[in-house]
């Protein structure tokens, strides 16, 4: 598949927030490599999370954005390491689980996948509750073959988890915030403690170690601004290793998925 390179692209228009960028929005929504797309408050107007096959692929993506609308300005953070990735919404009351920080897996070769594997994975990314019969019928194979390959996906780690996506607005958790964080140093016990603390917080849906002017990028789900303020004070403001944080409130999620283009 070769889509392990993720980019967080901040986009703003020179013409102001109210400018018509319909062609840009349509292109983002139609692009399978655009995993998530948000309209946000703050200095930027949009945040795009893009899964690239290579830096050349990413460069072509940026060129395509500027070709659509030359008035758009972009600033990109390359994800160095995914520390937490999910769309799960915290549903209180519930105990805060201990989440292990994923180890870097640099150097691990991709698993060889044939065309049937890719068809099965596309179907499963859309709906992981398909029966073996439904999966086989949609992908042109037998139920026994679909089950055998599904077992291989799970045991090899190609499929990491199978979850249900909850509509946050229907349980009173429709507030989504994006937080860029810069630390005073790149490593050491204080940084490790910060990473572990943020990773284990149930309201943190996604957490990335990135390149650029920021070091980390957090996507935080909240029921109200007071809840986010509590997180901010406890985990960022009072931590001496944190030298800067910048928050964008998501006005409207335009696209939200963790599905990779296959």
C-alpha positions, 0 to 999 in steps of 0.5 A: 500500500505504501501510505505510511507518510502522513501530513498535517496541512494548515490552509488559509486563504489570502482573501479572508475566511468568507471567500468562496473556496468551493472548488478546493473543498470539493477536491478535498472531499473527493480525494481518497488520500485526504483522511480528515478535513476540518473548518477551524477557528484561528489563524488558519481556515482549514486543517487537512490530514493527508496520507502520502505515498511519497514526498513527490506524491505530497508535492503533487498534492500541494501543487494541485491545491494551488492550481485550484486556488492560487490565493490559498496559503499552506503550512505543513507538519510531517508526522514523525510518529503517530502516538495515538490515532482514533475517532473514539469519543469519550463517554463519561462516566468511565474510568480512564484507561491506561494507554501504552504509547506505541513504539516506533516501528521504523524499518519494518517492511510492509506485508505483501498484499495481493489485489484480493487482500486490497479489495478485502481491506477496502471493504473492511475499512468501510464496514468491519461488521460484514459477515464472511459471506457478505465480504466474500460476495463484495470482493469476488471470493469464497467465504472460507478464503475471506475468513482465512485472509481476515485471520491473517490481517488480524494476526499480522497486525495489518488490522490493529483494531475493529471499533464502532464510531459514535456520533459525538453530537448525539451524546453531547460531545460535539466540541472538537479542538486541535492543539499545536504544542511546542516543547523546550526540548526534544527528549528526556524524562520530562518529555516522556512523561508529557507524552505518556500523560497526554496519550493516556487521556481519554479525551485525546483522540489523536496525538502526533509527533510532527516536524515544523514549528510545533513538536506535537499535534493533539485532537481533543474531544470535549463536552464543553470549553470548561472541560478543555480548559481543565485539560489545558491547565493540568497538562499544558499550562502547568508543565514547564517543558511546554513553551507554547500551545496554539488551539483551533476550535473545529467549526465544522468537520468536513471529513473525518476518517482513519481509512487509508487509501488502498 
